[in-house]
Amino acid sequence: MNLIKSTISIGKILHLNPNLTFNNSSIRRYAFKSDLKIKWVHPGKVSCVKPEKSGDLESMPEIDQSQYQLEYRQSKELETANDLAKKLFTLEFAPRYKTTQVYIRNTADTVRRHALDTGSAETRIARWTGAIRAMQELLERFPRNKRLKVNLKELIDKRKKHLKYLRKWDYKRFEWLIDNLNIVYKPPPNEFHWVTRKGSLRKLTQKYCDDLKAERLTAYRRQLESEQPGFLEEKIRSLEFICQEQKECGVEVTVTEEEINEVKRQLEALLKERKEKN
Amino acid sequence: MALPAASRSLLLLGECVPCVKHNASKFKIKRLELDTNLLMYFRKDDFVYAHDPEKKCKTGDIVLIEQLPQKMTRLITHQVKDIIYPLGDITDPITGKKVVAGKFRDHIEEVNQVYGKLPTAFDYGKAPERGWLEDKKDFTHVETYIKYHKFKNDDQPYAV
């Protein structure tokens, strides 16, 4: 019986309101689809060996090619040799790795504790940083060199691990080191996930809702703040009126002068503050 | 929401974790929970918010926190009492000397002096307080996330 009644009533409603139609999407209970016009753009994959991922803020600079190779720097014979022989022992006529050696040595020299220091945490990290930057430059030229890429990735990870240790042991030294070597240190995210359309859209929707909420709350706050002086004036008027009435009727006066003055002071301070802001 | 079991005790020792709140810090409290089937204890972390108006606690510090007589907000139930171990600035409680991993700082310093310390080397006396590179090169004060979208003015410093 009830069922019949309800069908009849629905029929009545439908009959009375021809505009009321059942929108299929509004009663769909499965696979919810959002009406929000949020367009997701895939951030794109950045290779883990790129400087923006490894955190290097500078790349390998041009090294002066007219200096000697590292192993001939102390040579006595070279001092007395002729110009042609001297030139032969410069970086210009040496393989690339000799230039890299010089760069790595220079980088380590900037943070060395003493002249013989090769094993301290900062010196090792500096050495690896030099090597990483040299390899990154090389990989730009030979992107299909897989062995180089693997070595580079492993070295970047090792440096990151040791930076993590250094941070735990000696924070001030860690800060000094990353500032000197120009590295950005970002901790790994709490959980790993693949970048998916669904997950990203969920986050974007959440962000949209949060932004909307914040925006409306600030608008409401602004509206209330604009009403504040008017409210205070009204309060002063009402308090004075009550005071007056009570005096005239001869009842106990509950509103004191101090209260009214306090509100007046509040209003004055508020107006002054507003003026200073503008 | 039922409060985590850890927050019921009066004093707690917790590790500070990144938190975006302005007046409070978040702490990770490690507890061992008994699995009655295996009769073994397993680690379980509870998270507690403590009132810290000046944001004294930095990520990784080991901090003593104290329960507030009454809750400040729904989340903030504790207040910071003392920073026991600032991260990377440990003082040995017996000798009162500063320690780096397994060595005393002054021992390291003496070794450097013997070898001839270089002027470019790191000096604790000149080093500024921790936090001067925050948001510049050191991003450990925030939780990082995996980049999931390309925004219009694409500036996401906390994305990896």
Interface residues (C-beta under 8 A of the other chain):
Chain A: W40 V41 H42 P43 G44 K53 L57 D109 T110 V111 R112 R113 H114 A115 L116 D117 E122 Y165 R167 K168 W169 D170 Y171 K172 R173 F174 E175 W176 L177 I178 D179 N182 I183 V184 Y185 K186 P187 P188 P189 N190 F192 H193 V195 G199 S200 K203 L204
Chain B: G60 P86 L87 G88 D89 V100 A101 N112 Y115 G116 K117 L118 T120 A121 F122 Y124 A127 P128 R130 W132 L133 K137 D138 F139 T140 E143 T144 Y145 I146 K147 Y148 H149 K150 Y158 A159 V160
